[in-house]
Amino acid sequence: MRNRLDRAFSHSEKPRGGYNMAFFGAETRRRLINLIDEVEAEIGLYAFALAEDTGAMEINPNLIERLRKEPDCGILEPAFDLAFPSPASKRRFNEEWAYTVGQFRGQQNTEELLKEKSALLVSFVINNLNVAATAYSRIREHAPDRGDELETTVRVEEASLWYRVIDELAERYLGPDRLIFMAYFQDWLAHRLALQGASPELILITMLERTTEYEKYQKWIPSDDEGTGGTLLWEAAKHIGAPLDCSTNPVFLVLFASNFLDRLINQAMVYELLTGQVQNTPANWNGKTASGSVNSPVFKRSGNLQMNFLDTNPDRASLRAEEEHILAAFTRRLLEISTIASGLGAGSRQIDTLNAMRVAALTLDEAGRVVDTNTAAQAIFDDNIKIKDKRIFFRDAETRGRLKEALESLRETPHLNPLIADPIIVPRKDKLPIILRIWPCPGGTQAAPEGWRFVVTLNALGPRPGPPA
């Protein structure tokens, strides 16, 4: 992966600017398409195709030969793979991402290394510009084909949000080096979007308008007592949903924001890539800082903002308290939306709705017995966490005790805000842990005719970095 990107971008010694790189990408794509058309006219066959069973790219040898005869084949040949990525290559890239990031561990940042990291992070972003499409398919399963132009518009909108959050995280993690990193990041992002069919005009206009607007949003999500308006993810979701006619659809807006956060926090590994370090969570983490105060969602724009990193334990997960709080806040909103969509108190139907949103959930009765589980939760169960005798069972005895205490506390104080209560960190052997939260029945016990009293949500963290299979 890294060698292919090195060859593709070796022509650019210094940042050229998004405008120039977008036009360079568009021109490269135009030349590739012309060569493909010429080869297909000569051989009377498709120059490349996707295998139906594996999603791998099959390229006619005549096209490869033609590309290698071009004077700038060192640019065109690797650009072909980037311009027309196959489903198999995208899948392999994401599977190997943790290993790729791990290769930078312990390396001191230099301009050349930041350039390489920016290209790789853009590749991750480009390969994951499907959050909106996934959310859309969940709420409109039988919607008509969106068409290439509309899909491209959505992808550019989504890329604009990625640009904004990566810029803020680079400001935190890189300090003064953020400027050179983001200069390269802007180049590669504009180049790759154009290589995959977005017009330079669409890229530049959208990026300019969104970066100007998104700069004024100080918070990613609202505080507990605030509305969603004027927060980054909510306003960005409106723009991203507009081409899909979903800009006012609350299920789409919440589902997109939640899934985007999950992709960013649990999969992108931005901190690990930019710093070359692993940020872990101590075994006794309970959502609080060393001073004992609960972390509020402090993902907000500030030139002087510093991350309050916790002590580390190499056997624990890469999860910062503020990130977990943000995921918890959107889980709460998903619960609220699913309650409305399913009918107040309809426990089984509610967790089915959550299942469609890819939220693992169970319902428990007053005594803590499991009433129902959804498919997303069942996929998480193993020897570390499972259902035994109609109760949630943990391999870890301390975790079992914490669950018992949490349920007793919620029975005594049913209106306790779960965002104030500590989450339960469920350790797993040879895996990253699960973040478990317990949510009281919306509307109190009278709103639970099917016998359920609590909703339990499970957030399984991603795989531990390691070599690709």
C-alpha positions as CSV (number, residue, x, y, z in Angstrom):
1,M,0.0,0.0,0.0
2,R,2.7,2.5,1.0
3,N,4.9,1.7,-2.0
4,R,2.0,2.3,-4.4
5,L,1.3,5.7,-2.8
6,D,5.0,6.6,-2.9
7,R,5.1,5.9,-6.6
8,A,1.9,7.8,-7.2
9,F,2.9,11.0,-5.4
10,S,6.7,11.0,-5.8
11,H,6.3,13.7,-8.5
12,S,5.2,16.3,-5.9
13,E,8.1,17.6,-3.8
14,K,6.2,20.4,-2.1
15,P,2.5,21.2,-1.6
16,R,0.9,22.5,-4.7
17,G,-2.4,23.6,-3.4
18,G,-5.8,22.0,-3.7
19,Y,-6.8,23.9,-6.8
20,N,-3.8,22.7,-8.8
21,M,-4.0,19.1,-7.5
22,A,-7.7,18.9,-8.3
23,F,-7.0,19.9,-11.9
24,F,-4.0,17.5,-12.0
25,G,-6.2,14.7,-10.8
26,A,-8.9,15.5,-13.3
27,E,-6.4,15.6,-16.2
28,T,-4.9,12.3,-15.1
29,R,-8.4,10.7,-15.0
30,R,-9.2,12.1,-18.5
31,R,-6.0,10.6,-19.9
32,L,-6.7,7.2,-18.3
33,I,-10.2,7.1,-19.7
34,N,-8.8,8.0,-23.2
35,L,-6.3,5.2,-23.0
36,I,-9.0,2.8,-21.9
37,D,-11.2,3.8,-24.8
38,E,-8.4,3.4,-27.3
39,V,-7.5,-0.1,-25.9
40,E,-11.1,-1.3,-25.9
41,A,-11.6,0.0,-29.5
42,E,-8.5,-2.0,-30.6
43,I,-9.3,-5.3,-28.8
44,G,-13.1,-5.2,-29.0
45,L,-13.3,-6.1,-25.3
46,Y,-13.6,-4.4,-22.0
47,A,-10.2,-3.2,-20.8
48,F,-10.9,-4.1,-17.2
49,A,-13.8,-5.6,-15.2
50,L,-14.7,-6.6,-11.6
51,A,-14.9,-10.3,-10.6
52,E,-18.5,-10.9,-9.4
53,D,-17.4,-13.4,-6.7
54,T,-14.5,-11.5,-5.1
55,G,-14.9,-7.9,-6.2
56,A,-11.2,-8.0,-7.5
57,M,-10.1,-6.0,-10.5
58,E,-9.3,-8.0,-13.7
59,I,-7.2,-5.9,-16.1
60,N,-6.6,-6.8,-19.7
61,P,-2.9,-7.2,-20.4
62,N,-3.2,-4.9,-23.4
63,L,-4.2,-2.0,-21.1
64,I,-1.3,-2.7,-18.8
65,E,1.1,-2.8,-21.8
66,R,-0.4,0.5,-23.1
67,L,0.0,2.3,-19.8
68,R,3.6,1.2,-19.5
69,K,4.4,2.6,-22.9
70,E,3.4,6.1,-21.8
71,P,6.3,8.5,-21.0
72,D,4.8,9.2,-17.5
73,C,3.8,5.6,-16.8
74,G,5.2,6.0,-13.3
75,I,2.3,8.3,-12.6
76,L,-0.4,6.7,-14.8
77,E,0.0,3.1,-13.7
78,P,-0.5,3.6,-9.9
79,A,-3.1,6.3,-10.6
80,F,-5.2,3.7,-12.4
81,D,-5.6,1.8,-9.2
82,L,-6.5,4.9,-7.3
83,A,-8.9,6.2,-9.9
84,F,-10.9,3.0,-10.2
85,P,-10.5,1.1,-6.9
86,S,-12.1,-2.3,-6.7
87,P,-14.3,-3.4,-3.7
88,A,-11.6,-6.0,-2.9
89,S,-8.9,-3.4,-2.7
90,K,-11.0,-1.1,-0.5
91,R,-11.7,-4.0,1.8
92,R,-8.1,-5.1,2.0
93,F,-7.0,-1.5,2.7
94,N,-9.4,-1.2,5.7
95,E,-8.4,-4.6,7.0
96,E,-4.7,-3.7,6.9
97,W,-5.1,-0.2,8.2
98,A,-4.2,-0.9,11.8
99,Y,-1.1,-2.7,10.7
100,T,-0.2,0.2,8.4
101,V,-0.6,2.7,11.2
102,G,1.5,0.5,13.5
103,Q,4.5,0.7,11.2
104,F,4.9,4.3,12.1
105,R,5.1,3.6,15.8
106,G,8.1,5.3,17.5
107,Q,9.1,7.3,14.4
108,Q,9.9,11.0,14.8
109,N,7.9,13.2,12.4
110,T,9.8,14.8,9.6
111,E,8.3,16.7,6.6
112,E,8.8,13.7,4.4
113,L,7.1,11.4,7.0
114,L,4.2,13.9,7.4
115,K,3.8,13.9,3.7
116,E,3.5,10.1,3.6
117,K,1.1,10.1,6.6
118,S,-1.1,12.7,4.9
119,A,-1.3,10.6,1.8
120,L,-2.2,7.5,3.8
121,L,-4.8,9.2,5.8
122,V,-6.4,10.6,2.7
123,S,-6.5,7.1,1.4
124,F,-8.4,6.0,4.5
125,V,-10.8,8.9,4.1
126,I,-11.4,8.2,0.4
127,N,-12.0,4.5,1.1
128,N,-14.5,5.4,3.9
129,L,-16.7,8.0,2.1
130,N,-19.7,5.7,2.5
131,V,-21.1,6.7,5.8
132,A,-24.0,8.7,4.3
133,A,-24.7,6.0,1.7
134,T,-24.9,3.4,4.5
135,A,-27.2,5.5,6.6
136,Y,-29.4,6.3,3.6
137,S,-29.7,2.6,2.7
138,R,-30.8,1.8,6.3
139,I,-33.7,4.2,6.2
140,R,-34.7,3.8,2.6
141,E,-33.9,0.2,1.6
142,H,-35.8,0.3,-1.7
143,A,-34.7,3.7,-2.8
144,P,-33.9,4.1,-6.6
145,D,-30.3,4.3,-7.8
146,R,-28.8,7.6,-6.8
147,G,-26.7,8.1,-10.0
148,D,-23.0,8.9,-10.3
149,E,-23.4,12.7,-10.1
150,L,-25.5,12.7,-7.0
151,E,-23.2,10.1,-5.3
152,T,-20.1,12.2,-6.2
153,T,-21.7,15.3,-4.6
154,V,-22.4,13.4,-1.4
155,R,-18.9,12.0,-1.3
156,V,-17.4,15.5,-1.7
157,E,-19.7,16.8,1.1
158,E,-18.6,14.0,3.3
159,A,-14.9,14.6,2.5
160,S,-15.4,18.3,3.5
161,L,-16.4,17.1,7.0
162,W,-13.4,14.8,7.2
163,Y,-11.2,17.7,6.2
164,R,-12.6,19.8,9.0
165,V,-12.2,17.2,11.8
166,I,-8.7,16.1,10.6
167,D,-7.6,19.7,10.6
168,E,-8.7,20.1,14.2
169,L,-7.1,16.9,15.3
170,A,-3.9,17.8,13.5
171,E,-3.9,21.0,15.4
172,R,-4.1,19.1,18.7
173,Y,-1.6,16.3,17.9
174,L,1.0,18.0,15.7
175,G,1.1,21.6,16.9
176,P,3.1,23.7,14.5
177,D,3.6,20.7,12.1
178,R,-0.1,20.8,11.5
179,L,0.3,23.5,8.8
180,I,2.6,21.3,6.6
181,F,0.6,18.2,7.3
182,M,-2.7,19.8,6.3
183,A,-1.1,21.4,3.2
184,Y,-0.2,17.9,1.9
185,F,-3.5,16.5,3.1
186,Q,-5.4,19.2,1.1
187,D,-3.4,18.3,-2.0
188,W,-4.0,14.6,-1.8
189,L,-7.7,14.9,-0.9
190,A,-8.4,17.2,-3.9
191,H,-6.3,15.0,-6.1
192,R,-8.0,11.7,-5.1
193,L,-11.5,13.2,-5.3
194,A,-10.8,14.4,-8.8
195,L,-9.1,11.1,-9.8
196,Q,-12.4,9.4,-8.9
197,G,-14.6,11.6,-11.0
198,A,-15.4,14.8,-9.0
199,S,-15.0,17.9,-11.0
200,P,-12.3,20.4,-9.8
201,E,-15.1,23.1,-9.6
202,L,-17.2,21.0,-7.4
203,I,-14.3,20.1,-5.1
204,L,-13.0,23.7,-4.8
205,I,-16.4,25.4,-4.3
206,T,-17.7,22.8,-1.8
207,M,-14.5,22.8,0.2
208,L,-14.3,26.6,0.3
209,E,-17.9,27.0,1.4
210,R,-17.8,24.2,4.0
211,T,-14.5,25.1,5.5
212,T,-15.7,28.7,5.9
213,E,-18.9,27.6,7.5
214,Y,-17.6,24.7,9.6
215,E,-14.9,26.9,11.2
216,K,-17.6,28.8,13.2
217,Y,-18.9,25.6,14.8
218,Q,-17.1,25.4,18.1
219,K,-18.6,22.0,19.3
220,W,-18.9,18.7,17.4
221,I,-22.0,17.7,19.4
222,P,-24.2,19.6,21.9
223,S,-23.8,19.5,25.7
224,D,-26.5,17.6,27.7
225,D,-28.6,20.7,28.1
226,E,-28.2,22.1,24.6
227,G,-30.0,21.6,21.3
228,T,-28.3,20.1,18.3
229,G,-28.4,23.2,16.1
230,G,-25.1,25.0,15.5
231,T,-23.0,21.9,16.3
232,L,-20.6,20.6,13.6
233,L,-21.8,17.1,13.0
234,W,-25.5,18.1,13.0
235,E,-25.0,20.9,10.5
236,A,-22.6,18.9,8.3
237,A,-25.1,16.0,8.2
238,K,-27.7,18.4,6.8
239,H,-25.4,19.4,3.9
240,I,-24.5,15.8,3.3
241,G,-28.1,14.6,3.5
242,A,-29.4,17.4,1.2
243,P,-28.6,15.7,-2.1
244,L,-30.4,12.6,-0.7
245,D,-33.4,14.6,0.3
246,C,-32.6,13.8,4.0
247,S,-31.5,17.2,5.3
248,T,-34.5,17.3,7.7
249,N,-34.8,13.6,8.4
250,P,-33.9,13.2,12.1
251,V,-33.1,9.4,11.8
252,F,-30.6,10.1,8.9
253,L,-29.0,13.0,10.7
254,V,-28.5,11.1,14.0
255,L,-27.5,7.9,12.3
256,F,-25.0,9.6,10.0
257,A,-23.4,11.6,12.9
258,S,-23.2,8.5,15.1
259,N,-21.7,6.3,12.4
260,F,-19.3,9.0,11.4
261,L,-18.0,9.3,14.9
262,D,-17.7,5.6,15.2
263,R,-15.6,5.5,12.0
264,L,-13.4,8.4,13.2
265,I,-12.9,7.3,16.8
266,N,-12.8,3.5,16.6
267,Q,-11.3,3.0,13.1
268,A,-9.3,5.9,11.7
269,M,-6.6,5.8,14.5
270,V,-5.7,9.5,13.8
271,Y,-3.8,10.0,17.1
272,E,-1.8,6.8,16.6
273,L,-0.9,7.8,13.0
274,L,0.0,11.4,13.5
275,T,2.0,10.9,16.7
276,G,3.5,7.5,16.2
277,Q,2.3,6.6,19.7
278,V,-0.4,4.4,21.2
279,Q,-3.0,6.2,23.4
280,N,-4.5,3.6,25.7
281,T,-6.9,3.5,28.6
282,P,-6.0,2.3,32.1
283,A,-7.6,-0.9,33.4
284,N,-9.6,1.0,36.1
285,W,-10.8,3.7,33.7
286,N,-14.3,4.9,34.8
287,G,-14.9,7.9,32.5
288,K,-13.2,10.4,34.9
289,T,-9.9,12.3,35.0
290,A,-7.3,11.9,37.7
291,S,-8.9,14.8,39.5
292,G,-12.2,12.9,39.7
293,S,-14.2,15.2,37.5
294,V,-16.3,13.7,34.7
295,N,-15.0,14.7,31.2
296,S,-17.5,16.8,29.2
297,P,-17.5,16.6,25.4
298,V,-14.7,19.1,24.7
299,F,-14.3,18.5,21.0
300,K,-14.5,22.1,20.2
301,R,-12.5,24.6,18.1
302,S,-9.7,26.3,20.1
303,G,-6.2,27.2,19.1
304,N,-5.0,26.6,22.6
305,L,-7.0,23.4,23.4
306,Q,-5.0,20.6,24.9
307,M,-6.0,16.9,25.2
308,N,-6.0,15.6,28.7
309,F,-4.4,12.2,28.2
310,L,-4.8,9.5,30.8
311,D,-2.1,7.2,32.1
312,T,-1.6,4.3,29.8
313,N,-1.7,0.5,30.0
314,P,-0.5,-1.4,27.0
315,D,-3.1,-4.1,27.4
316,R,-6.1,-1.8,27.2
317,A,-8.0,0.1,24.5
318,S,-7.4,3.3,22.6
319,L,-10.3,5.2,24.0
320,R,-10.2,8.7,25.4
321,A,-12.8,9.8,27.9
322,E,-14.1,12.7,25.8
323,E,-14.4,10.4,22.8
324,E,-16.4,7.8,24.7
325,H,-18.7,10.6,26.0
326,I,-19.3,11.8,22.4
327,L,-20.3,8.2,21.3
328,A,-22.5,7.9,24.4
329,A,-24.3,11.2,23.6
330,F,-25.1,10.0,20.1
331,T,-26.2,6.6,21.4
332,R,-28.7,8.4,23.6
333,R,-30.0,10.2,20.5
334,L,-30.3,7.0,18.6
335,L,-32.3,5.6,21.5
336,E,-34.6,8.6,21.4
337,I,-35.1,8.3,17.6
338,S,-35.7,4.5,17.8
339,T,-38.3,5.0,20.6
340,I,-40.2,7.4,18.4
341,A,-39.9,5.2,15.3
342,S,-41.0,2.1,17.1
343,G,-43.7,3.4,19.4
344,L,-43.0,4.5,23.0
345,G,-42.2,1.5,25.2
346,A,-42.1,-1.1,22.4
347,G,-38.9,-2.7,23.7
348,S,-38.5,-5.5,21.1
349,R,-39.3,-3.3,18.2
350,Q,-37.0,-0.6,19.6
351,I,-33.9,-2.8,19.7
352,D,-34.8,-4.0,16.2
353,T,-34.8,-0.4,15.1
354,L,-31.4,0.0,16.8
355,N,-30.2,-3.1,15.0
356,A,-31.0,-1.4,11.7
357,M,-28.8,1.5,12.9
358,R,-26.1,-1.1,13.7
359,V,-26.3,-0.4,17.5
360,A,-25.9,-3.6,19.6
361,A,-28.6,-3.6,22.2
362,L,-30.4,-5.8,24.8
363,T,-33.5,-5.1,27.0
364,L,-33.6,-6.2,30.6
365,D,-36.5,-6.5,33.0
366,E,-36.6,-5.0,36.6
367,A,-34.6,-7.9,38.0
368,G,-31.9,-7.6,35.3
369,R,-33.0,-10.6,33.3
370,V,-32.6,-10.4,29.5
371,V,-35.9,-9.9,27.7
372,D,-34.6,-9.6,24.2
373,T,-31.4,-9.0,22.1
374,N,-30.9,-7.8,18.6
375,T,-28.7,-9.3,15.9
376,A,-25.9,-6.7,16.3
377,A,-25.6,-7.7,20.0
378,Q,-25.5,-11.4,19.2
379,A,-22.6,-10.8,16.8
380,I,-20.5,-9.5,19.8
381,F,-21.2,-12.4,22.2
382,D,-18.3,-14.7,22.9
383,D,-16.7,-16.3,26.0
384,N,-16.1,-12.8,27.4
385,I,-19.7,-11.6,27.3
386,K,-22.8,-13.7,26.6
387,I,-26.2,-14.6,27.8
388,K,-26.3,-17.3,30.5
389,D,-29.5,-18.3,32.4
390,K,-31.3,-15.3,30.9
391,R,-28.7,-12.8,32.3
392,I,-25.7,-11.0,30.9
393,F,-22.6,-12.9,31.9
394,F,-19.1,-11.6,31.9
395,R,-15.9,-13.7,32.2
396,D,-14.5,-10.9,34.4
397,A,-15.8,-11.1,37.9
398,E,-15.2,-7.4,38.6
399,T,-17.3,-6.4,35.6
400,R,-20.1,-8.6,36.9
401,G,-20.1,-6.7,40.1
402,R,-20.1,-3.4,38.4
403,L,-23.1,-4.4,36.3
404,K,-25.0,-5.4,39.5
405,E,-24.2,-2.1,41.2
406,A,-25.2,-0.1,38.2
407,L,-28.6,-1.8,37.9
408,E,-29.3,-1.3,41.6
409,S,-28.3,2.4,41.3
410,L,-30.7,2.9,38.4
411,R,-33.6,1.2,40.3
412,E,-33.1,3.6,43.1
413,T,-32.6,6.6,40.9
414,P,-34.6,5.8,37.7
415,H,-34.2,9.3,36.2
416,L,-30.4,9.3,36.5
417,N,-28.7,10.6,33.3
418,P,-26.7,7.7,31.9
419,L,-24.1,10.2,30.6
420,I,-23.3,11.1,34.2
421,A,-23.2,7.5,35.3
422,D,-19.9,5.7,34.6
423,P,-19.9,3.4,31.6
424,I,-18.8,-0.2,32.2
425,I,-15.6,-1.3,30.5
426,V,-15.9,-5.0,29.6
427,P,-12.4,-6.5,29.1
428,R,-12.0,-9.2,26.5
429,K,-9.2,-11.7,26.2
430,D,-7.1,-11.0,23.0
431,K,-9.6,-8.3,22.0
432,L,-10.2,-4.7,22.7
433,P,-12.9,-4.1,25.3
434,I,-16.6,-3.3,25.0
435,I,-18.1,-0.1,26.3
436,L,-21.4,-0.9,28.0
437,R,-24.1,1.6,29.0
438,I,-27.4,1.1,30.7
439,W,-30.4,3.3,29.7
440,P,-33.6,3.5,31.7
441,C,-36.9,2.8,29.9
442,P,-38.1,5.9,28.1
443,G,-41.2,7.1,30.0
444,G,-40.6,5.1,33.1
445,T,-41.9,1.6,34.0
446,Q,-45.4,2.4,32.8
447,A,-44.1,2.7,29.3
448,A,-42.7,-0.9,29.2
449,P,-45.7,-3.2,28.6
450,E,-43.4,-6.1,27.3
451,G,-41.7,-6.4,30.7
452,W,-38.5,-4.5,29.9
453,R,-37.1,-1.8,32.1
454,F,-33.6,-1.1,30.8
455,V,-31.8,-0.9,27.4
456,V,-28.2,-2.0,27.4
457,T,-26.0,-0.8,24.5
458,L,-22.7,-2.3,23.6
459,N,-19.9,-0.5,21.7
460,A,-17.3,-3.1,20.6
461,L,-14.0,-1.4,19.9
462,G,-12.0,-2.2,16.8
463,P,-9.3,-4.9,16.2
464,R,-5.9,-4.7,17.9
465,P,-3.1,-3.5,15.4
466,G,-1.3,-6.5,13.8
467,P,0.0,-7.8,10.5
468,P,-2.6,-8.4,7.8
469,A,-3.8,-12.0,7.4
